[in-house]
Amino acid sequence: MSFDPSTGQFEFADWDIDSVVRDLESWLDVDSILYQQADLIPYECDGLSAYRKVPKMVLLPQTVAQCQHIVRYCREKQIPLIARGAGTGLAGGVLPVESSVILSLARFNRIKRIDPLQRLAVVEPGVRNLAITEAASKHGLYYAPDPSSQIACSIGGNVAENSGGVHSLKYGLTVNNVTGLTIINADGELLEVGGGECMDAPGADLLALMHGSEGLLGVIVEITVRLIPQPEAAQVMLAAFDHITDAGKAVRDIISSGIIPAGLEMMDKLAIRAAEDFVHADYPIAEAMLLCELDGTLAEIEQQMTQVEKILSACNAGHVRRSQNDRERALFWAGRKAAFPAVGRISPDYYCMDGTIPRKALPEVLAEISRLSEQYGLACANVFHAGDGNLHPLILYDANRQGDLEKAENFGNDILRLCVDQGGTVTGEHGVGVEKLDTMCHQFNSAELTLFHRIKAALDPNGILNPGKAIPSLHRCAELGAMHVHDGQLPHPELPRF
């Protein structure tokens, strides 16, 4: 391993497959070691398929002890190691790097324990998000964070990216619903962070640090999640608008009224049409549509629904209706949950962005996205968690058309810079991965990025865990002209930078 000051990255030496396989076979089953090309292709990318790189090896351990052994071996041999869950991420967070080994946690898929009295579940990282709620439902409980990919995404990946979902507005992101983690650090040691079955633990808040750390700081092998009681009732209000800016104003006014919906989602005309054709949710075709879910007691819902209806009317909603039963409520959400695959039916390819803005900036940002769409000549379907300002513009393009992917990427980068300029961030829940490294330079200055690198260096001094992700090198930011570097020197030159 060597450090290249021109790139600010560690470079890892190549290694001999036959020698490593012989070493691994002494404590891993043969079918847990993949190194033939045909077996490796499924691991060349995550949900961001525009970026691909075949790993040199994939390991599928079955025990925590085996995972520890793998981490220690890779540290000793200086082999870059990338922990991978379900592979549903959308930012290239598990994209292989040169000479890397993928540590797949797919076999860690057990719900170890549900404690209805404590309202907790102890699960392995490969458990699907939705499977937790399915298992807890017999106790009248559920797990609140619900990404659109919840039928497939793993809870370990949710922690790594600090995922959200439709109900995060009221119940919080993953970090707000996890009480403890068991992780393997870069030295192969097993650590427990957080309070576990308690609400809090003394010491530094390493539990929060691990959320959104994208596999840079440790390998997650067990998660304790908080379960909450199923509400007495829930109802969704659907509202259509002739102008998308009116829908944005309605979001702002609902939140400022003091009402906290369980979910508050927006879709624009292109997304509405795609979802309706796919799911047949009986959506009205309009320039924009809001879905506002309220939960609690029947009396609370009725009172708040009346208040929301008045707000929607004042914001020029032209079509408003309430779900009449649980079946219709589920149908309303089915269209929103299926928006991403629905848009995939109307375009050869699409580029899914993820940025966050203050809610007050929603009308202005939507107007600017529309202008950028015309500038780049690429259609854009807007689907997002409107209540917490988490945007998911879907930029439609054709990868087979020369220059289209580059235009889509530039369009997306402009959206992310717009989010930052409006006081937001370059990611709300998808993470940085490799996709947003350059726009991280737009959001953070050199002192802030140096601090990130210091944390990484303290917890992974050899830089083997998921290198090249989430934190851009200061050299790269300087090349982009995104920050000032005195005399061509980076601060703290003795620091390793990843």
C-alpha positions in Angstrom: 0.0 0.0 0.0 1.2 3.5 -0.8 -0.1 7.0 -0.5 -0.3 9.2 -3.7 -0.1 12.9 -2.7 -1.2 13.9 -6.2 -4.5 12.3 -5.8 -4.8 12.2 -2.0 -5.6 8.5 -2.1 -4.1 5.3 -0.9 -3.1 2.9 -3.6 -3.3 -0.8 -2.9 -0.9 -3.4 -4.4 -2.3 -6.2 -6.4 -2.3 -9.6 -4.8 -2.3 -13.3 -5.9 -5.7 -15.0 -6.0 -4.3 -18.5 -5.6 -2.4 -17.6 -2.5 -5.3 -15.8 -0.9 -7.7 -18.6 -1.7 -5.4 -21.1 -0.1 -5.2 -19.0 3.0 -9.0 -18.5 3.2 -9.9 -22.1 2.6 -8.4 -23.0 5.9 -11.3 -21.3 7.7 -14.0 -20.6 5.1 -16.1 -23.1 3.1 -15.2 -23.4 -0.6 -18.7 -22.1 -1.6 -18.1 -19.0 0.5 -15.2 -17.9 -1.7 -16.1 -16.5 -5.2 -13.4 -15.5 -7.6 -14.5 -16.8 -11.0 -15.6 -14.0 -13.4 -19.1 -15.3 -13.9 -19.6 -15.4 -10.1 -18.3 -11.9 -9.6 -20.4 -10.0 -12.2 -23.5 -9.6 -10.0 -21.3 -7.6 -7.6 -19.9 -5.1 -10.1 -22.4 -2.3 -9.1 -25.2 -1.4 -6.8 -28.4 0.4 -7.9 -26.3 3.0 -9.6 -25.5 0.8 -12.6 -23.8 3.6 -14.6 -20.7 2.8 -12.6 -19.3 -0.7 -12.7 -16.2 -2.5 -11.6 -15.8 -6.2 -11.1 -14.3 -7.1 -7.7 -11.3 -9.5 -7.5 -13.1 -11.7 -4.9 -16.4 -12.0 -3.0 -16.6 -13.6 0.4 -19.8 -14.9 2.0 -19.1 -15.7 5.6 -21.7 -17.3 7.8 -20.5 -16.4 11.3 -19.4 -13.2 13.0 -16.1 -15.0 13.8 -15.5 -15.5 10.1 -16.2 -11.9 9.5 -13.6 -10.9 12.1 -11.1 -13.2 10.6 -11.7 -11.7 7.1 -11.2 -8.2 8.4 -8.0 -9.1 10.2 -6.7 -10.9 7.2 -7.4 -8.0 4.9 -5.8 -5.6 7.3 -2.6 -7.8 7.5 -2.4 -8.2 3.7 -3.5 -4.6 3.0 -6.4 -5.7 0.8 -9.3 -3.2 0.4 -12.5 -4.6 1.9 -16.0 -3.5 1.0 -18.9 -4.6 3.2 -22.1 -5.2 1.0 -25.7 -5.7 1.9 -28.5 -6.1 -0.6 -26.9 -3.9 -3.2 -29.9 -1.7 -3.6 -28.0 1.6 -2.9 -28.2 4.4 -5.4 -24.9 6.2 -5.0 -22.2 3.6 -5.8 -21.5 3.1 -2.1 -20.4 -0.5 -2.6 -18.7 0.0 -6.0 -15.6 -2.2 -6.1 -12.2 -0.6 -6.2 -9.0 -2.0 -7.7 -8.0 -5.3 -6.2 -10.9 -5.2 -3.7 -12.7 -8.0 -1.8 -16.4 -7.7 -1.3 -17.6 -8.9 2.1 -21.2 -9.9 1.5 -23.5 -10.0 4.5 -26.3 -11.7 2.6 -26.3 -14.7 4.8 -26.8 -12.7 8.0 -30.5 -12.6 7.5 -32.0 -13.7 10.8 -34.4 -11.8 13.1 -32.7 -13.0 16.3 -35.3 -11.7 18.8 -38.4 -9.5 19.1 -39.1 -8.1 22.6 -42.7 -6.7 22.5 -42.4 -5.4 26.1 -39.2 -3.4 25.4 -40.5 -2.7 21.9 -37.2 -3.8 20.4 -36.0 -6.2 17.7 -32.5 -7.6 17.5 -31.6 -8.4 13.9 -28.7 -9.3 11.6 -27.7 -6.8 8.9 -29.0 -8.8 6.0 -32.6 -8.7 7.2 -34.9 -6.9 4.8 -36.4 -3.7 6.1 -40.0 -4.8 5.5 -39.4 -8.2 7.1 -39.0 -6.5 10.5 -42.4 -5.0 10.4 -43.9 -8.2 9.1 -42.4 -10.1 12.1 -43.4 -7.4 14.6 -47.0 -6.9 13.3 -48.4 -9.9 15.4 -47.4 -7.9 18.5 -49.2 -4.8 17.2 -45.8 -3.1 16.5 -43.9 -2.0 13.4 -40.6 -0.5 12.3 -41.1 3.1 11.1 -38.4 4.0 8.6 -39.7 2.7 5.2 -37.6 3.4 2.1 -39.4 2.8 -1.2 -37.1 -0.2 -1.6 -38.1 -1.7 1.7 -39.2 -4.9 0.2 -35.6 -5.6 -0.9 -33.1 -3.3 1.0 -31.3 -4.6 4.1 -31.3 -3.0 7.5 -27.5 -3.0 7.6 -27.5 -0.9 4.4 -30.2 1.4 5.9 -27.8 2.1 8.8 -24.8 2.6 6.5 -26.8 5.2 4.5 -29.0 6.5 7.3 -32.0 5.8 5.2 -35.4 7.5 5.5 -38.8 6.8 3.9 -42.3 8.0 3.7 -42.9 8.0 7.5 -39.6 9.6 8.5 -41.2 13.1 8.7 -42.9 12.1 11.9 -40.9 9.1 13.2 -37.4 10.0 12.1 -34.6 8.5 10.0 -32.8 5.2 10.7 -30.6 6.9 13.3 -33.7 7.8 15.3 -34.9 4.2 15.4 -31.8 2.2 16.2 -30.7 1.8 19.8 -27.6 -0.3 19.5 -25.1 -1.8 17.0 -22.5 -4.5 17.1 -19.7 -3.8 14.7 -16.3 -5.2 13.7 -13.7 -2.4 13.6 -10.8 -2.2 11.2 -8.7 -4.3 13.6 -11.2 -7.1 13.6 -12.4 -6.4 17.1 -16.0 -6.8 18.1 -17.5 -3.6 19.6 -21.0 -2.8 20.9 -22.1 0.8 20.5 -25.2 2.6 21.7 -27.6 1.6 24.5 -28.9 -1.6 23.1 -32.0 -2.3 25.2 -31.5 1.1 27.1 -32.4 4.5 25.6 -28.9 5.8 26.0 -25.3 4.9 27.0 -22.5 6.9 28.5 -19.5 8.1 26.4 -19.2 9.6 22.9 -22.2 9.0 20.7 -20.6 6.4 18.4 -24.0 5.1 17.5 -24.9 8.3 15.6 -21.4 8.3 14.0 -21.9 4.9 12.5 -25.2 6.0 10.9 -24.4 7.3 7.4 -20.8 6.2 7.7 -21.1 4.1 4.5 -18.9 1.3 5.6 -15.9 3.5 6.1 -15.6 3.0 9.9 -16.6 -0.7 10.6 -18.6 -3.7 9.5 -22.1 -3.9 11.1 -23.1 -7.4 12.2 -26.0 -6.8 14.6 -28.6 -4.1 15.0 -31.1 -3.4 17.7 -34.1 -1.4 16.4 -36.9 0.4 18.1 -40.4 -0.7 17.3 -43.5 1.5 17.8 -47.2 0.6 18.3 -49.4 0.5 15.2 -51.7 3.6 15.3 -55.3 3.2 16.0 -56.1 4.5 12.6 -54.5 6.2 9.6 -55.9 8.1 6.6 -54.4 9.6 3.5 -55.6 12.8 1.8 -54.8 13.1 -1.9 -54.7 16.6 -3.4 -54.0 17.7 -7.0 -52.7 21.0 -8.2 -52.6 22.9 -11.5 -49.3 24.5 -10.5 -46.4 22.7 -8.8 -45.5 25.9 -6.8 -48.9 25.7 -5.2 -48.2 22.2 -4.1 -44.9 23.4 -2.6 -46.7 26.2 -0.7 -49.2 23.7 0.6 -46.3 21.6 2.1 -44.9 24.6 3.7 -48.2 25.7 5.2 -49.2 22.3 6.5 -46.0 22.0 8.5 -46.1 25.6 9.7 -49.6 25.0 11.0 -48.2 22.7 13.6 -49.5 19.5 12.1 -46.9 16.7 11.7 -48.2 14.2 9.1 -47.0 10.6 9.3 -46.1 11.1 5.6 -46.2 14.0 3.2 -45.1 13.2 -0.3 -45.2 15.0 -3.6 -45.1 13.9 -7.3 -45.1 16.0 -10.4 -47.1 15.4 -13.6 -44.6 13.1 -15.3 -44.2 10.9 -12.2 -48.0 10.8 -11.7 -48.6 9.6 -15.2 -46.0 6.9 -14.9 -47.2 5.7 -11.5 -50.9 5.7 -12.6 -50.1 3.7 -15.8 -48.1 1.2 -13.7 -50.2 0.8 -10.5 -53.7 2.1 -11.5 -54.0 4.0 -8.2 -56.8 6.2 -9.6 -54.5 9.3 -9.4 -55.8 12.5 -11.0 -53.5 13.7 -13.8 -52.4 17.2 -12.7 -49.2 19.3 -12.6 -48.5 18.1 -9.0 -50.0 15.9 -6.4 -49.6 15.6 -2.6 -50.2 12.6 -0.4 -50.7 13.6 3.2 -51.1 10.8 5.7 -52.3 11.4 9.3 -52.3 8.8 12.0 -53.4 8.5 15.6 -56.9 8.3 17.2 -60.0 8.7 15.0 -60.8 12.0 16.7 -57.3 13.4 16.1 -57.3 12.4 12.5 -60.7 14.0 11.8 -59.7 17.2 13.4 -56.4 17.5 11.5 -57.9 16.3 8.2 -60.4 19.2 8.4 -57.5 21.6 9.0 -55.4 20.2 6.2 -58.4 20.5 3.8 -58.6 24.2 4.6 -54.9 24.7 3.9 -55.1 22.8 0.6 -58.1 24.9 -0.5 -56.2 28.1 0.3 -53.3 26.8 -1.8 -55.6 26.2 -4.8 -55.9 22.5 -4.7 -58.3 21.5 -7.5 -59.0 17.9 -6.5 -59.0 16.7 -2.9 -60.2 13.3 -1.6 -59.6 11.1 1.4 -58.9 7.4 1.5 -62.1 5.6 2.6 -60.6 2.4 3.9 -57.2 0.7 4.5 -57.3 -0.8 1.0 -57.6 2.6 -0.7 -55.0 4.0 1.6 -52.6 1.2 0.6 -53.4 1.9 -3.1 -52.6 5.6 -2.7 -49.2 4.7 -1.3 -48.6 1.9 -3.8 -48.3 4.4 -6.6 -45.8 6.5 -4.7 -43.8 3.5 -3.6 -43.7 2.2 -7.2 -42.8 5.6 -8.7 -39.1 4.7 -9.4 -39.8 1.5 -11.3 -42.8 3.2 -13.0 -40.6 5.9 -14.4 -38.2 3.2 -15.6 -41.0 2.0 -17.9 -41.1 5.2 -19.8 -37.4 5.9 -20.4 -34.5 3.6 -21.4 -32.6 5.0 -18.4 -33.0 7.4 -15.5 -30.6 9.0 -13.0 -32.1 9.2 -9.5 -30.8 12.2 -7.5 -31.1 12.7 -3.7 -30.7 16.1 -2.1 -32.4 18.0 0.7 -33.5 21.6 1.0 -35.3 23.7 3.6 -39.1 23.3 3.1 -39.5 27.1 2.5 -37.3 26.8 -0.6 -39.4 24.1 -2.3 -41.3 26.4 -4.8 -38.1 28.1 -5.9 -36.1 24.9 -6.2 -38.8 23.2 -8.2 -38.9 26.1 -10.6 -35.2 26.0 -11.1 -35.2 22.3 -11.7 -37.8 22.9 -14.4 -35.5 25.5 -16.0 -32.5 23.1 -15.8 -34.6 20.5 -17.5 -35.1 22.8 -20.5 -31.5 23.8 -20.5 -30.2 20.2 -20.7 -33.0 19.0 -22.9 -33.7 16.1 -20.5 -37.1 15.4 -18.9 -37.2 15.2 -15.1 -39.8 13.5 -13.0 -39.9 14.8 -9.4 -40.8 12.4 -6.6 -39.9 13.3 -3.1 -40.4 13.3 0.6 -41.8 16.8 0.6 -42.4 17.1 4.3 -38.7 16.9 5.1 -37.4 18.5 1.9 -35.8 15.4 0.6 -35.9 15.6 -3.2 -35.6 12.7 -5.6 -35.5 14.1 -9.1 -35.5 11.3 -11.7 -33.6 12.6 -14.8 -34.6 10.7 -17.9 -31.9 9.8 -20.5 -30.7 7.2 -23.0 -27.3 5.7 -22.2 -27.1 4.5 -25.9 -27.3 8.1 -27.1 -23.9 9.8 -27.2 -23.5 12.4 -24.5 -26.8 11.7 -22.7 -25.2 10.2 -19.5 -22.8 13.1 -19.2 -25.7 15.6 -19.6 -27.7 13.7 -17.0 -24.8 13.7 -14.5 -24.2 17.5 -15.1 -27.9 18.1 -14.6 -27.8 16.2 -11.4 -24.7 18.0 -10.1 -26.4 21.3 -10.8 -29.4 20.1 -8.7 -27.2 19.2 -5.8 -25.3 22.5 -5.9 -28.7 24.2 -6.0 -29.7 22.3 -2.8 -26.6 23.4 -1.0 -26.9 27.0 -2.2 -30.5 27.0 -0.7 -29.2 25.9 2.7 -29.6 22.1 2.1 -27.4 19.2 1.6 -26.1 16.9 -1.2 -27.8 13.9 0.2 -30.9 13.1 2.3 -30.7 9.3 2.5 -28.9 7.7 -0.4 -25.5 8.6 0.8 -22.5 10.0 -1.0 -20.8 6.8 -2.3 -18.8 7.7 -5.4 -21.6 9.6 -7.1 -21.5 12.8 -4.9 -17.8 13.1 -4.1 -17.4 16.2 -6.2 -20.5 17.9 -4.9 -19.2 17.2 -1.3 -16.5 19.7 -2.2 -19.2 22.3 -2.8 -20.9 21.7 0.5 -17.8 21.4 2.9 -14.7 23.5 3.3 -11.2 22.1 3.8 -11.3 22.3 7.6 -14.6 20.3 7.7 -13.3 17.6 5.2 -10.0 17.4 7.2 -12.0 16.6 10.3 -13.9 13.8 8.4 -10.5 12.4 7.3 -9.2 12.5 10.9 -12.2 10.4 12.1 -11.6 7.9 9.3 -7.9 7.8 10.0 -8.5 7.2 13.8 -10.9 4.3 13.2 -9.3 2.8 10.1 -5.6 3.8 10.1 -4.7 1.5 7.2 -7.6 2.8 5.0 -8.8 -0.7 4.0 -12.6 -0.2 4.7 -14.5 0.9 1.6 -11.7 3.3 0.3 -12.5 6.1 -2.1 -16.1 6.6 -0.9 -18.1 9.3 0.9 -15.2 11.7 1.6 -13.5 13.5 -1.3 -9.7 14.1 -1.1 -8.8 17.7 -0.5 -6.6 17.4 -3.6 -9.7 16.6 -5.7 -11.6 19.5 -4.2 -8.7 21.8 -5.0 -8.6 20.6 -8.6 -12.3 21.4 -8.9 -11.6 24.9 -7.6 -14.2 24.2 -4.9 -11.9 25.3 -2.0 -8.8 27.5 -1.5 -5.6 25.6 -0.7 -2.7 27.9 0.6 0.5 27.6 -1.5 -0.7 24.4 -3.1 -0.4 22.6 0.3 -3.2 20.8 2.1 -3.7 21.3 5.8 -2.3 18.7 8.0 -0.1 17.0 5.4 0.8 14.2 7.8 -2.8 13.0 7.7 -3.6 10.0 5.5 -6.4 10.9 3.1 -8.8 8.4 1.6 
